[in-house]
Amino acid sequence: MTKIRMNRAIVATLVLLLIQTSILPWLVPSAWSGRLLLHLPFVMTVFVALLGGRHRAFLFGLGFGLLEDMLFYGHMIGAYAFGMALIGYLIGHAFERKLSTLAFVLLLTGVGSGLLDMLVYLIYKLFSLTHLSASFVFYWQVLPTLLLHMLVALALYLPARRYLVRQVVSQSEGAEGN
Amino acid sequence: MIVIFKLFGTKRLFILMIGLILFIAVMGFTLRRSGLTWPERFVNDAFGTAQGALYRPVGAVAGFFRDLGRLSDVYKENEELRRAYAKYTQDQIRYNEIASSNERYKQELGFKTRQEQLFTYKYVISQVIASGSNPYDKTIKIDQGSHDGVKTGMAVVTVDGLVGLVSKVSEFTSTVMPITELDPTSPDTIQISATVSGKEQQVFGIVDYDKENGVMRMSKIDENANVAEGDIVVTSGNGGVLPKGLVIGKVLTNQVGDFGLTHTATIQPAAKFDHLYEVFVVMTPDPDQP
């Protein structure tokens, strides 16, 4: 029996969000800055969905999506909040608490990232805030971001699991933690 | 359809629908709003402090390594700068003379104080503290807010040229929307009226950004206007949104536009829009204030 530490997950994601907004832009070369748009809170949402279940992932995705939308409020608020909450819930609904191999986590992160970016694209298209074609967006931004998200998930999954999950042998011992 | 119902259950689908409607309402509500509520300002300012503490040192380190890579160009650059400086000194003398005579003419013509101060802009230096990763809302954050006198709609420039407009302001930070986001057909766009430096009286056009090709376009240029390759495009100040004389970019090509009546020029933006470090907020004197 395992349990996720939500407090730690939230603190870690806040730190990752700071890194994403203030450090990563410097590491991406100029030519790729419009194409590699990382969302570290999204990767964490996938982890939370797999380790902690769908309801936690829903709230987690909603909260951090909303935070990101608010911090970089350009045209409107809500696209990432909606997308991350929905995809966190769906992944949690389908795969929560199953024994997941690393390859499977990477696959889920990749598919989820693609779905999230296309969903956000469709929302902006719906409000006619973007006029790029879907195939262009997919090739130009979604695909490279998706691959990079998978790499990030590869780097983060094992440390995140060690840091976030606590083994609960029985109810009485669970209170002590480890 | 039945498969979907079986997979999720009616209750979940119902909640999903409600959620969808709720979110579309939120998005629609926040779409054309310019102010911020206090929770938004609070979150922005709280994060802004931490972001600023990270962004600047990292930028300094990154800049150091970039400079190391460019050491070989420094000699050539220095040579060019010297030449430019010599020309600048000559121009400065001419400028002083013209400025003083201009001042005298204004007095002789009886300009009102308001008209005289219309084009005295204040450039306030400001640090970039973070940049967003939403591909359709690429915004950057700067560390000056309403506390420092920043207002919505002010222009933000670097030493190279126009970067964007202040779109949202909180107490100690504000959000800047780059001109690359100003889509001419989107519902909340701002049109930049532009002209060509040195030909201000004859050239006029409207600038927007072509996302797929990564260049800017200046449309609705009169077909008799003489726009050549390499001309510097600057803001004209007409329309009252942006101050005049801010550099936008350099003309690449100029051809007949969509309807054959006007010309459309493509422009290479002068400013870079990523890896920004220091920007200036251009503060215009408020004409409504005494």
Interface residues (C-beta under 8 A of the other chain):
Chain A: L18 I19 Q20 T21 S22 I23 L24 P25 W26 L27 V28 S30 S33 G34 L37 L38 H39 L67 E68 D69 M70 L71 F72 Y73 G74 H75 M76 I77 G78 A79 Y80 A81 F82 A85 L86 H93 D117 V120 Y121 I123 Y124 F127 S128 L129 T130 H131 L132 F136 V137 Q141
Chain B: F8 L16 G19 L20 F23 V26 M27 G28 T30 L31 L36 E40 V43 N44 F47 A50 Q51 G52 L54 Y55 V58 G59 A62 I129 A130 S131 G132 S133 N134 P135 Y136 D137 K138 T139 K141 S167 K168 T175 M177 E181 D183 T185 S186 P187 D188 K211 E212 K272 D274 H275
